[in-house]
Amino acid sequence: MAQKIKLSTIAEALGLSTATVSLALRDSPLVADVTRDRIKEKAVELGYIYNRRAASLRT
């Protein structure tokens, strides 16, 4: 089974916090457009897939 890509994997690759990555993937206005684009590009490159079940743990 393939390894699941986590927010922390993307954060480490870009030298950012997992909070920043999370906000960027949710299109938060708190993250600069350039940073958001870098994060989204890296997520696609690494094969990140949004996990609705994990996200539901927040609520």
Secondary structure as UniProt FT lines:
FT   HELIX           7..14
FT   HELIX           18..25
FT   TURN            26..27
FT   TURN            29..30
FT   HELIX           33..46
FT   HELIX           52..56
FT   TURN            57..58
//
